Amino acid sequence: MVIYLDTSSLVKLYVEEEDSSKVADLVRSSKVIATSLIAYAEARSAFARRYRE
């Protein structure tokens, strides 16, 4: 199976949020995982925001 992760789903792999376990299960069962090129910058921004809170 191929899955596409948007930034909010990608962040759930690293930050415990609602549905984090569902995303992790999907990633474990997938052969290919895709995301957008901008997801790296968006995820870093999300992590920085969480750090400041």
Secondary structure per residue as TSV (DSSP state, phi and psi in degrees):
chain	resnum	aa	ss	phi	psi
A	1	M	-	360.0	143.0
A	2	V	E	-107.9	131.3
A	3	I	E	-123.9	150.8
A	4	Y	E	-112.3	127.3
A	5	L	-	-106.6	122.4
A	6	D	-	-78.6	174.0
A	7	T	H	-60.5	-39.6
A	8	S	H	-64.2	-37.0
A	9	S	H	-71.3	-38.4
A	10	L	H	-61.5	-42.8
A	11	V	H	-63.8	-33.8
A	12	K	H	-61.4	-19.9
A	13	L	T	-72.5	-21.0
A	14	Y	T	-116.4	-19.7
A	15	V	S	-123.8	127.1
A	16	E	-	-69.7	112.7
A	17	E	-	-137.0	175.7
A	18	E	T	-58.7	133.9
A	19	D	T	73.3	9.5
A	20	S	H	-58.1	-41.1
A	21	S	H	-67.1	-34.0
A	22	K	H	-65.7	-42.1
A	23	V	H	-64.4	-44.1
A	24	A	H	-61.0	-41.0
A	25	D	H	-62.9	-42.6
A	26	L	H	-61.9	-43.3
A	27	V	H	-63.2	-43.2
A	28	R	H	-62.7	-32.0
A	29	S	H	-91.7	-1.0
A	30	S	-	-97.6	146.2
A	31	K	S	-86.3	-35.4
A	32	V	E	-131.3	134.5
A	33	I	E	-123.1	129.3
A	34	A	E	-122.9	155.7
A	35	T	-	-154.2	175.1
A	36	S	-	-84.4	162.2
A	37	L	T	-64.7	-31.6
A	38	I	T	-80.5	-9.7
A	39	A	H	-59.8	-34.2
A	40	Y	H	-59.5	-50.2
A	41	A	H	-65.5	-41.7
A	42	E	H	-64.4	-41.0
A	43	A	H	-66.1	-41.9
A	44	R	H	-60.9	-39.5
A	45	S	H	-63.5	-42.4
A	46	A	H	-64.2	-41.6
A	47	F	H	-64.8	-41.5
A	48	A	H	-63.9	-40.9
A	49	R	H	-63.0	-44.1
A	50	R	H	-62.9	-38.2
A	51	Y	H	-63.5	-39.5
A	52	R	H	-71.3	-25.1
A	53	E	-	-75.0	360.0
